[in-house]
Amino acid sequence: MAKDQLQVLNALDVAKTQWYHFTAIVIAGMGFFTDAYDLFCISLVTKLLGRLYYQVEGSADPGKLPSNVSAAVNGVAFCGTLSGQLFFGWLGDKLGRKRVYGMTLMLMVICSIASGLSFGKDPKTVMTTLCFFRFWLGFGIGGDYPLSATIMSEYANKRTRGAFIAAVFAMQGFGILAGGMVAIIISSAFKTKFPAPAYEVDASASVVPEADYVWRLIVMFGALPALLTYYWRMKMPETARYTALVAKNAKQAAADMSKVLQVEVQAEPEKFDQTTKKGNDFGLFTKEFLRRHGLHLLGTASTWFLLDIAFYSQNLFQKDIFSAIGWIPKAKTMSALEEVFRIARAQTLIALCSTVPGYWFTVAFIDKVGRFAIQLMGFFFMTVFMFALAIPYHHWTLSANRIGFVVMYSLTFFFANFGPNATTFVVPAEIFPARLRSTCHGISAAAGKAGAMVGAFGFQYAEQGFGVRNTLIVLGVVNFFGMVFTFLVPESKGKSLEDLSGEGKEENATPAAPIQHLGNDTRTVPEV
Protein backbone atom coordinates (compact mmCIF):
# COMPACT_ATOMS: atom_id res chain seq x y z
CA MET A 1 0.00 0.00 0.00
CA ALA A 2 2.81 2.41 0.88
CA LYS A 3 4.08 2.39 -2.72
CA ASP A 4 0.71 3.75 -3.98
CA GLN A 5 0.53 6.30 -1.22
CA LEU A 6 1.42 9.93 -1.76
CA GLN A 7 4.78 10.79 -0.24
CA VAL A 8 3.24 13.57 1.85
CA LEU A 9 0.79 11.09 3.47
CA ASN A 10 3.46 8.43 3.87
CA ALA A 11 5.75 11.00 5.51
CA LEU A 12 3.04 11.70 8.10
CA ASP A 13 2.42 7.98 8.69
CA VAL A 14 6.07 7.14 9.39
CA ALA A 15 7.11 10.44 11.04
CA LYS A 16 8.89 10.17 14.37
CA THR A 17 7.11 11.71 17.32
CA GLN A 18 8.10 15.37 17.20
CA TRP A 19 7.48 18.63 18.98
CA TYR A 20 4.63 19.57 16.62
CA HIS A 21 2.71 16.45 17.72
CA PHE A 22 2.73 17.71 21.31
CA THR A 23 1.76 21.27 20.37
CA ALA A 24 -1.14 19.83 18.32
CA ILE A 25 -2.26 17.79 21.35
CA VAL A 26 -2.25 20.88 23.58
CA ILE A 27 -3.92 23.16 21.00
CA ALA A 28 -6.64 20.61 20.21
CA GLY A 29 -6.84 19.43 23.82
CA MET A 30 -7.52 22.89 25.23
CA GLY A 31 -10.86 22.85 23.47
CA PHE A 32 -11.68 19.63 25.34
CA PHE A 33 -10.43 21.08 28.60
CA THR A 34 -12.97 23.88 28.12
CA ASP A 35 -15.66 21.46 26.95
CA ALA A 36 -15.40 19.31 30.05
CA TYR A 37 -15.04 22.29 32.36
CA ASP A 38 -18.15 23.97 30.97
CA LEU A 39 -20.32 20.87 30.82
CA PHE A 40 -19.50 19.70 34.32
CA CYS A 41 -19.12 22.97 36.24
CA ILE A 42 -22.85 23.55 35.91
CA SER A 43 -23.51 20.46 38.02
CA LEU A 44 -21.46 22.10 40.80
CA VAL A 45 -23.58 25.22 40.97
CA THR A 46 -27.16 23.90 40.47
CA LYS A 47 -27.76 23.56 44.22
CA LEU A 48 -26.51 27.12 44.78
CA LEU A 49 -28.84 28.38 42.03
CA GLY A 50 -31.73 26.65 43.83
CA ARG A 51 -30.90 28.40 47.12
CA LEU A 52 -30.42 31.79 45.46
CA TYR A 53 -33.47 31.86 43.21
CA TYR A 54 -36.00 29.29 44.47
CA GLN A 55 -36.01 29.76 48.23
CA VAL A 56 -39.45 29.22 49.80
CA GLU A 57 -40.02 31.37 52.88
CA GLY A 58 -40.34 29.28 56.05
CA SER A 59 -39.46 25.97 54.36
CA ALA A 60 -37.64 23.34 56.43
CA ASP A 61 -35.20 22.67 53.55
CA PRO A 62 -33.15 25.04 51.38
CA GLY A 63 -34.54 26.02 47.96
CA LYS A 64 -33.81 23.76 45.03
CA LEU A 65 -34.32 24.07 41.29
CA PRO A 66 -37.70 22.69 40.16
CA SER A 67 -37.05 19.45 38.26
CA ASN A 68 -37.98 20.95 34.87
CA VAL A 69 -35.61 23.93 35.40
CA SER A 70 -32.85 21.62 36.66
CA ALA A 71 -33.25 19.36 33.60
CA ALA A 72 -33.14 22.41 31.30
CA VAL A 73 -30.02 23.94 32.91
CA ASN A 74 -28.20 20.60 32.89
CA GLY A 75 -29.41 19.42 29.50
CA VAL A 76 -29.63 22.49 27.27
CA ALA A 77 -25.87 22.53 26.57
CA PHE A 78 -26.19 18.92 25.35
CA CYS A 79 -28.88 19.97 22.85
CA GLY A 80 -26.48 22.64 21.58
CA THR A 81 -23.58 20.18 21.50
CA LEU A 82 -25.56 17.67 19.44
CA SER A 83 -26.51 20.35 16.89
CA GLY A 84 -22.92 21.66 16.80
CA GLN A 85 -21.45 18.19 16.23
CA LEU A 86 -23.64 17.61 13.18
CA PHE A 87 -23.28 21.13 11.77
CA PHE A 88 -19.55 21.70 12.28
CA GLY A 89 -18.75 18.07 11.42
CA TRP A 90 -20.35 18.64 8.02
CA LEU A 91 -18.76 22.09 7.68
CA GLY A 92 -15.30 20.71 8.52
CA ASP A 93 -15.50 18.43 5.49
CA LYS A 94 -16.89 21.19 3.25
CA LEU A 95 -14.63 24.16 4.15
CA GLY A 96 -11.64 22.44 5.72
CA ARG A 97 -10.74 21.67 9.32
CA LYS A 98 -8.70 24.78 10.01
CA ARG A 99 -11.20 27.36 8.73
CA VAL A 100 -13.94 26.09 11.03
CA TYR A 101 -11.66 25.46 14.01
CA GLY A 102 -11.37 29.11 15.10
CA MET A 103 -15.14 29.67 14.87
CA THR A 104 -15.95 26.97 17.41
CA LEU A 105 -13.40 28.34 19.89
CA MET A 106 -14.64 31.94 19.68
CA LEU A 107 -18.20 30.74 20.18
CA MET A 108 -17.11 28.90 23.35
CA VAL A 109 -15.29 31.94 24.75
CA ILE A 110 -18.12 34.40 24.09
CA CYS A 111 -20.86 32.11 25.43
CA SER A 112 -18.88 31.09 28.56
CA ILE A 113 -18.59 34.75 29.52
CA ALA A 114 -22.20 35.48 28.54
CA SER A 115 -23.46 32.52 30.66
CA GLY A 116 -21.86 34.10 33.72
CA LEU A 117 -23.41 37.46 32.90
CA SER A 118 -26.96 36.01 32.72
CA PHE A 119 -29.12 38.98 33.62
CA GLY A 120 -32.54 39.58 35.11
CA LYS A 121 -33.99 40.25 38.52
CA ASP A 122 -36.47 37.38 38.82
CA PRO A 123 -35.49 33.67 38.64
CA LYS A 124 -37.27 33.03 35.35
CA THR A 125 -35.29 35.60 33.35
CA VAL A 126 -31.94 34.57 34.88
CA MET A 127 -32.58 30.88 34.09
CA THR A 128 -33.86 31.67 30.58
CA THR A 129 -30.79 33.76 29.67
CA LEU A 130 -28.48 31.17 31.26
CA CYS A 131 -30.11 28.40 29.21
CA PHE A 132 -29.95 30.48 26.02
CA PHE A 133 -26.21 31.10 26.30
CA ARG A 134 -25.51 27.55 27.42
CA PHE A 135 -27.21 26.25 24.29
CA TRP A 136 -24.83 28.27 22.09
CA LEU A 137 -21.90 27.36 24.31
CA GLY A 138 -22.82 23.73 23.65
CA PHE A 139 -23.06 24.47 19.92
CA GLY A 140 -19.41 25.63 19.91
CA ILE A 141 -18.33 22.71 22.09
CA GLY A 142 -20.07 20.32 19.66
CA GLY A 143 -17.95 21.58 16.79
CA ASP A 144 -14.80 20.83 18.71
CA TYR A 145 -15.47 17.07 18.86
CA PRO A 146 -15.25 16.14 15.15
CA LEU A 147 -12.68 18.84 14.32
CA SER A 148 -10.18 18.10 17.12
CA ALA A 149 -10.37 14.34 16.55
CA THR A 150 -10.03 14.64 12.78
CA ILE A 151 -7.17 17.15 12.93
CA MET A 152 -5.24 15.00 15.39
CA SER A 153 -5.80 11.76 13.47
CA GLU A 154 -4.71 13.41 10.22
CA TYR A 155 -1.58 14.91 11.77
CA ALA A 156 -0.47 11.80 13.67
CA ASN A 157 1.78 8.92 12.58
CA LYS A 158 0.16 5.50 12.38
CA ARG A 159 2.24 3.98 15.19
CA THR A 160 1.09 6.36 17.94
CA ARG A 161 -2.07 7.82 16.39
CA GLY A 162 -4.40 6.25 18.97
CA ALA A 163 -2.40 7.66 21.88
CA PHE A 164 -2.36 11.16 20.35
CA ILE A 165 -6.13 11.28 19.72
CA ALA A 166 -6.77 9.81 23.18
CA ALA A 167 -4.43 12.42 24.73
CA VAL A 168 -6.53 15.21 23.18
CA PHE A 169 -9.61 13.62 24.70
CA ALA A 170 -7.85 13.05 28.03
CA MET A 171 -7.67 16.81 28.50
CA GLN A 172 -11.33 16.41 29.50
CA GLY A 173 -10.09 14.84 32.72
CA PHE A 174 -8.12 17.97 33.54
CA GLY A 175 -11.15 20.09 32.62
CA ILE A 176 -13.33 18.21 35.13
CA LEU A 177 -10.55 18.49 37.71
CA ALA A 178 -10.16 22.21 37.07
CA GLY A 179 -13.94 22.69 37.42
CA GLY A 180 -13.76 21.17 40.90
CA MET A 181 -10.64 23.07 41.94
CA VAL A 182 -11.87 26.47 40.72
CA ALA A 183 -15.14 25.92 42.63
CA ILE A 184 -13.20 24.94 45.77
CA ILE A 185 -10.98 28.04 45.59
CA ILE A 186 -13.78 30.52 44.83
CA SER A 187 -16.23 29.09 47.39
CA SER A 188 -13.49 28.97 50.09
CA ALA A 189 -12.48 32.58 49.44
CA PHE A 190 -16.08 33.83 49.63
CA LYS A 191 -16.82 31.63 52.66
CA THR A 192 -13.88 33.14 54.54
CA LYS A 193 -14.76 36.72 53.58
CA PHE A 194 -18.53 36.37 54.07
CA PRO A 195 -19.15 33.77 56.82
CA ALA A 196 -22.73 32.47 57.05
CA PRO A 197 -24.62 30.16 59.45
CA ALA A 198 -26.13 26.80 58.41
CA TYR A 199 -29.62 26.88 56.89
CA GLU A 200 -31.25 25.27 59.94
CA VAL A 201 -29.73 27.97 62.22
CA ASP A 202 -30.78 30.99 60.15
CA ALA A 203 -32.41 30.30 56.79
CA SER A 204 -32.16 33.78 55.25
CA ALA A 205 -28.60 34.48 56.49
CA SER A 206 -27.30 31.11 55.19
CA VAL A 207 -27.24 32.53 51.62
CA VAL A 208 -25.12 35.68 51.52
CA PRO A 209 -25.97 38.08 48.64
CA GLU A 210 -22.37 37.77 47.40
CA ALA A 211 -23.00 34.06 46.67
CA ASP A 212 -24.54 35.25 43.39
CA TYR A 213 -21.01 36.13 42.21
CA VAL A 214 -19.70 32.65 43.06
CA TRP A 215 -21.59 30.69 40.41
CA ARG A 216 -21.00 33.41 37.82
CA LEU A 217 -17.22 33.37 38.38
CA ILE A 218 -17.09 29.56 38.26
CA VAL A 219 -19.02 29.48 34.95
CA MET A 220 -16.99 32.30 33.34
CA PHE A 221 -13.58 30.85 34.15
CA GLY A 222 -14.11 28.30 31.36
CA ALA A 223 -13.42 31.02 28.77
CA LEU A 224 -9.83 31.56 29.90
CA PRO A 225 -8.02 28.43 28.61
CA ALA A 226 -9.90 28.60 25.29
CA LEU A 227 -8.94 32.23 24.81
CA LEU A 228 -5.28 31.44 25.46
CA THR A 229 -5.11 28.88 22.62
CA TYR A 230 -7.01 30.88 19.98
CA TYR A 231 -3.86 32.41 18.46
CA TRP A 232 -2.14 29.01 18.15
CA ARG A 233 -5.20 27.47 16.56
CA MET A 234 -5.17 30.10 13.86
CA LYS A 235 -1.48 29.41 13.14
CA MET A 236 -1.95 25.66 12.51
CA PRO A 237 -1.78 24.75 8.80
CA GLU A 238 -4.64 22.78 7.22
CA THR A 239 -4.08 19.02 7.51
CA ALA A 240 -2.24 17.47 4.56
CA ARG A 241 -4.89 14.79 4.15
CA TYR A 242 -7.63 17.35 3.70
CA THR A 243 -5.53 19.51 1.35
CA ALA A 244 -4.42 16.53 -0.76
CA LEU A 245 -7.42 14.18 -0.74
CA VAL A 246 -10.35 16.59 -0.43
CA ALA A 247 -9.16 20.01 -1.68
CA LYS A 248 -6.98 18.11 -4.22
CA ASN A 249 -4.00 20.45 -3.87
CA ALA A 250 -0.96 18.17 -3.55
CA LYS A 251 1.50 21.06 -3.93
CA GLN A 252 0.07 22.98 -0.98
CA ALA A 253 -0.11 19.80 1.14
CA ALA A 254 3.55 19.04 0.43
CA ALA A 255 4.59 22.64 1.22
CA ASP A 256 2.62 22.70 4.52
CA MET A 257 4.01 19.37 5.69
CA SER A 258 7.59 20.21 4.68
CA LYS A 259 7.31 23.13 7.09
CA VAL A 260 5.69 21.10 9.89
CA LEU A 261 7.82 17.94 9.60
CA GLN A 262 10.95 19.93 8.71
CA VAL A 263 11.80 17.54 5.87
CA GLU A 264 11.59 17.95 2.10
CA VAL A 265 8.31 16.45 0.81
CA GLN A 266 7.63 16.07 -2.94
CA ALA A 267 4.23 17.06 -4.38
CA GLU A 268 4.08 14.10 -6.88
CA PRO A 269 1.30 15.37 -9.20
CA GLU A 270 1.20 12.16 -11.36
CA LYS A 271 0.70 9.83 -8.42
CA PHE A 272 -1.70 12.36 -6.93
CA ASP A 273 -3.92 12.19 -10.04
CA GLN A 274 -4.01 8.38 -9.84
CA THR A 275 -4.80 8.38 -6.11
CA THR A 276 -7.68 10.81 -6.41
CA LYS A 277 -9.30 9.14 -9.43
CA LYS A 278 -9.90 5.79 -7.82
CA GLY A 279 -13.70 5.84 -7.49
CA ASN A 280 -13.59 7.22 -3.97
CA ASP A 281 -16.00 10.05 -4.60
CA PHE A 282 -19.15 8.41 -3.19
CA GLY A 283 -21.19 10.54 -0.79
CA LEU A 284 -22.62 9.80 2.64
CA PHE A 285 -26.10 8.83 1.41
CA THR A 286 -25.03 6.32 -1.22
CA LYS A 287 -25.19 2.54 -1.54
CA GLU A 288 -21.41 2.44 -1.83
CA PHE A 289 -21.00 4.18 1.54
CA LEU A 290 -23.58 1.85 3.09
CA ARG A 291 -21.76 -1.18 1.69
CA ARG A 292 -18.30 -0.10 2.82
CA HIS A 293 -18.96 1.81 6.01
CA GLY A 294 -22.63 1.37 6.98
CA LEU A 295 -22.00 -1.14 9.78
CA HIS A 296 -18.96 0.83 10.95
CA LEU A 297 -21.07 3.98 11.36
CA LEU A 298 -23.79 2.00 13.16
CA GLY A 299 -21.10 0.55 15.46
CA THR A 300 -19.43 3.88 16.32
CA ALA A 301 -22.77 5.71 16.79
CA SER A 302 -24.52 2.99 18.86
CA THR A 303 -21.60 2.36 21.24
CA TRP A 304 -21.16 6.10 21.85
CA PHE A 305 -24.93 6.47 22.42
CA LEU A 306 -25.03 3.64 24.97
CA LEU A 307 -21.86 4.74 26.75
CA ASP A 308 -23.04 8.32 27.22
CA ILE A 309 -26.37 7.27 28.76
CA ALA A 310 -24.40 5.67 31.60
CA PHE A 311 -21.46 8.08 31.66
CA TYR A 312 -23.38 11.35 31.86
CA SER A 313 -26.06 10.17 34.23
CA GLN A 314 -23.27 9.07 36.59
CA ASN A 315 -21.32 12.28 36.21
CA LEU A 316 -24.04 14.91 36.39
CA PHE A 317 -25.73 13.30 39.35
CA GLN A 318 -22.70 12.37 41.44
CA LYS A 319 -23.73 14.93 44.01
CA ASP A 320 -27.15 13.27 44.46
CA ILE A 321 -25.55 9.87 44.94
CA PHE A 322 -23.03 11.30 47.43
CA SER A 323 -25.90 12.89 49.38
CA ALA A 324 -27.93 9.67 49.25
CA ILE A 325 -25.11 7.67 50.86
CA GLY A 326 -24.34 10.45 53.35
CA TRP A 327 -20.94 11.46 51.97
CA ILE A 328 -22.18 15.03 51.76
CA PRO A 329 -24.18 16.20 54.82
CA LYS A 330 -27.88 17.12 54.57
CA ALA A 331 -28.36 20.46 52.80
CA LYS A 332 -29.99 22.16 55.80
CA THR A 333 -26.92 21.54 58.00
CA MET A 334 -24.76 23.72 55.70
CA SER A 335 -24.66 27.28 54.41
CA ALA A 336 -24.97 27.80 50.64
CA LEU A 337 -21.22 28.28 50.08
CA GLU A 338 -20.32 25.36 52.35
CA GLU A 339 -22.50 23.16 50.13
CA VAL A 340 -20.71 24.28 46.93
CA PHE A 341 -17.38 23.60 48.64
CA ARG A 342 -18.40 20.08 49.77
CA ILE A 343 -19.82 19.03 46.37
CA ALA A 344 -16.75 20.41 44.56
CA ARG A 345 -14.42 18.58 46.94
CA ALA A 346 -16.20 15.25 46.43
CA GLN A 347 -16.18 15.62 42.62
CA THR A 348 -12.51 16.62 42.61
CA LEU A 349 -11.59 13.56 44.67
CA ILE A 350 -13.42 11.27 42.24
CA ALA A 351 -11.75 13.01 39.27
CA LEU A 352 -8.31 12.79 40.86
CA CYS A 353 -8.58 9.13 41.87
CA SER A 354 -10.42 7.61 38.92
CA THR A 355 -11.35 9.91 36.05
CA VAL A 356 -7.93 11.39 35.22
CA PRO A 357 -5.92 8.15 35.66
CA GLY A 358 -8.46 6.27 33.49
CA TYR A 359 -7.91 8.63 30.55
CA TRP A 360 -4.13 8.33 30.72
CA PHE A 361 -4.25 4.52 31.03
CA THR A 362 -6.00 4.59 27.65
CA VAL A 363 -3.28 6.86 26.22
CA ALA A 364 -0.62 4.44 27.47
CA PHE A 365 -2.20 1.21 26.21
CA ILE A 366 -4.36 2.06 23.17
CA ASP A 367 -1.58 1.45 20.62
CA LYS A 368 -0.39 -1.67 22.44
CA VAL A 369 -3.59 -3.65 23.05
CA GLY A 370 -5.80 -1.90 20.48
CA ARG A 371 -9.08 0.00 20.54
CA PHE A 372 -11.36 -3.03 20.38
CA ALA A 373 -9.93 -4.79 23.44
CA ILE A 374 -9.99 -1.62 25.56
CA GLN A 375 -13.60 -0.81 24.59
CA LEU A 376 -14.84 -4.34 25.25
CA MET A 377 -13.03 -4.54 28.59
CA GLY A 378 -14.33 -1.11 29.66
CA PHE A 379 -17.97 -1.96 28.93
CA PHE A 380 -17.57 -5.35 30.65
CA PHE A 381 -16.25 -3.87 33.91
CA MET A 382 -18.78 -1.01 33.86
CA THR A 383 -21.54 -3.64 33.64
CA VAL A 384 -20.04 -5.67 36.50
CA PHE A 385 -19.57 -2.69 38.83
CA MET A 386 -23.02 -1.26 38.11
CA PHE A 387 -24.66 -4.55 39.11
CA ALA A 388 -22.32 -4.86 42.11
CA LEU A 389 -23.53 -1.44 43.29
CA ALA A 390 -27.19 -1.97 42.46
CA ILE A 391 -28.03 -5.48 43.67
CA PRO A 392 -26.86 -5.10 47.31
CA TYR A 393 -27.73 -1.35 47.26
CA HIS A 394 -29.05 -1.32 50.84
CA HIS A 395 -25.71 -2.76 52.03
CA TRP A 396 -23.83 0.21 50.51
CA THR A 397 -26.09 2.81 52.16
CA LEU A 398 -25.10 1.67 55.67
CA SER A 399 -22.56 4.12 57.08
CA ALA A 400 -19.96 1.38 57.70
CA ASN A 401 -19.83 0.60 53.97
CA ARG A 402 -19.77 4.09 52.51
CA ILE A 403 -16.09 4.05 51.59
CA GLY A 404 -16.64 0.76 49.74
CA PHE A 405 -19.48 2.35 47.75
CA VAL A 406 -17.28 5.29 46.71
CA VAL A 407 -14.45 2.91 45.69
CA MET A 408 -16.84 0.85 43.52
CA TYR A 409 -18.36 3.99 42.05
CA SER A 410 -14.86 5.33 41.27
CA LEU A 411 -13.98 2.06 39.54
CA THR A 412 -16.94 2.38 37.16
CA PHE A 413 -15.56 5.80 36.23
CA PHE A 414 -12.05 4.47 35.85
CA PHE A 415 -13.20 1.78 33.41
CA ALA A 416 -15.41 4.23 31.52
CA ASN A 417 -12.33 6.33 30.80
CA PHE A 418 -9.89 3.43 30.43
CA GLY A 419 -12.46 2.05 28.04
CA PRO A 420 -15.28 3.23 25.79
CA ASN A 421 -15.31 6.91 26.78
CA ALA A 422 -11.93 7.34 25.06
CA THR A 423 -12.18 4.69 22.31
CA THR A 424 -15.58 5.84 21.02
CA PHE A 425 -13.91 9.21 20.38
CA VAL A 426 -10.78 7.79 18.73
CA VAL A 427 -12.14 5.21 16.27
CA PRO A 428 -14.58 7.38 14.20
CA ALA A 429 -11.65 9.72 13.42
CA GLU A 430 -9.73 6.82 11.82
CA ILE A 431 -12.00 4.51 9.84
CA PHE A 432 -13.88 6.81 7.44
CA PRO A 433 -12.68 8.47 4.17
CA ALA A 434 -11.04 11.92 4.45
CA ARG A 435 -13.87 13.80 2.74
CA LEU A 436 -16.47 12.28 5.12
CA ARG A 437 -14.30 11.84 8.20
CA SER A 438 -15.40 14.95 10.09
CA THR A 439 -19.08 14.39 9.18
CA CYS A 440 -19.07 10.74 10.31
CA HIS A 441 -17.29 11.65 13.54
CA GLY A 442 -19.91 14.36 14.09
CA ILE A 443 -22.75 11.86 13.53
CA SER A 444 -21.19 9.36 15.98
CA ALA A 445 -20.58 12.09 18.57
CA ALA A 446 -24.13 13.43 18.13
CA ALA A 447 -25.47 9.93 18.82
CA GLY A 448 -23.37 10.06 22.00
CA LYS A 449 -24.89 13.38 23.01
CA ALA A 450 -28.38 11.98 22.38
CA GLY A 451 -27.38 9.31 24.92
CA ALA A 452 -26.13 12.03 27.28
CA MET A 453 -29.52 13.72 27.05
CA VAL A 454 -31.27 10.44 27.86
CA GLY A 455 -28.87 10.11 30.83
CA ALA A 456 -29.24 13.71 32.01
CA PHE A 457 -33.03 13.99 31.64
CA GLY A 458 -33.95 10.35 32.15
CA PHE A 459 -31.92 9.79 35.32
CA GLN A 460 -33.66 12.69 37.00
CA TYR A 461 -37.11 11.18 36.50
CA ALA A 462 -35.98 7.56 36.86
CA GLU A 463 -34.42 8.25 40.25
CA GLN A 464 -37.57 9.98 41.48
CA GLY A 465 -39.80 7.35 39.92
CA PHE A 466 -38.21 4.07 40.93
CA GLY A 467 -35.19 4.90 43.07
CA VAL A 468 -31.40 4.84 42.75
CA ARG A 469 -31.11 1.04 42.94
CA ASN A 470 -33.34 0.26 39.96
CA THR A 471 -31.77 3.11 37.98
CA LEU A 472 -28.33 1.56 38.52
CA ILE A 473 -29.66 -1.80 37.29
CA VAL A 474 -30.94 -0.12 34.10
CA LEU A 475 -27.49 1.49 33.59
CA GLY A 476 -25.86 -1.94 33.99
CA VAL A 477 -28.08 -3.34 31.21
CA VAL A 478 -27.22 -0.35 28.98
CA ASN A 479 -23.50 -1.07 29.47
CA PHE A 480 -24.05 -4.71 28.54
CA PHE A 481 -25.59 -3.66 25.20
CA GLY A 482 -22.58 -1.39 24.65
CA MET A 483 -20.42 -4.50 24.89
CA VAL A 484 -22.55 -6.27 22.25
CA PHE A 485 -22.43 -3.37 19.73
CA THR A 486 -18.65 -3.08 20.12
CA PHE A 487 -18.39 -6.11 17.81
CA LEU A 488 -19.47 -3.89 14.86
CA VAL A 489 -16.42 -1.62 15.25
CA PRO A 490 -13.22 -2.55 13.36
CA GLU A 491 -9.73 -2.49 14.90
CA SER A 492 -7.65 0.40 13.54
CA LYS A 493 -4.41 -0.06 15.48
CA GLY A 494 -1.22 0.41 13.42
CA LYS A 495 -2.90 0.91 10.03
CA SER A 496 -2.71 4.00 7.83
CA LEU A 497 -5.89 6.07 7.50
CA GLU A 498 -6.02 5.37 3.74
CA ASP A 499 -5.87 1.59 4.36
CA LEU A 500 -8.68 1.82 6.89
CA SER A 501 -10.99 3.93 4.75
CA GLY A 502 -10.21 2.09 1.49
CA GLU A 503 -9.14 5.37 -0.16
CA GLY A 504 -6.11 3.81 -1.84
CA LYS A 505 -8.12 1.10 -3.55
CA GLU A 506 -9.23 0.88 -7.18
CA GLU A 507 -12.88 1.51 -7.98
CA ASN A 508 -13.54 -2.07 -9.05
CA ALA A 509 -11.11 -3.63 -6.61
CA THR A 510 -12.21 -5.90 -3.82
CA PRO A 511 -13.85 -3.77 -1.13
CA ALA A 512 -12.20 -3.41 2.24
CA ALA A 513 -12.60 -6.84 3.78
CA PRO A 514 -14.53 -7.09 7.02
CA ILE A 515 -12.42 -7.42 10.09
CA GLN A 516 -13.09 -10.25 12.48
CA HIS A 517 -12.31 -9.98 16.16
CA LEU A 518 -10.78 -13.00 17.79
CA GLY A 519 -10.05 -11.88 21.32
CA ASN A 520 -7.09 -9.54 21.04
CA ASP A 521 -6.26 -10.96 17.62
CA THR A 522 -7.66 -9.00 14.71
CA ARG A 523 -7.18 -10.30 11.21
CA THR A 524 -8.47 -9.34 7.82
CA VAL A 525 -10.60 -12.00 6.22
CA PRO A 526 -10.26 -12.31 2.44
CA GLU A 527 -13.55 -12.05 0.58
CA VAL A 528 -14.66 -15.21 -1.20
Summary of the structure (lengths in Angstrom):
residues: 528
radius of gyration: 23.9
end to end distance: 21.2
largest distance: 81.4
contacts: 1984
relative contact order: 0.15
helix: 75%
strand: 2%
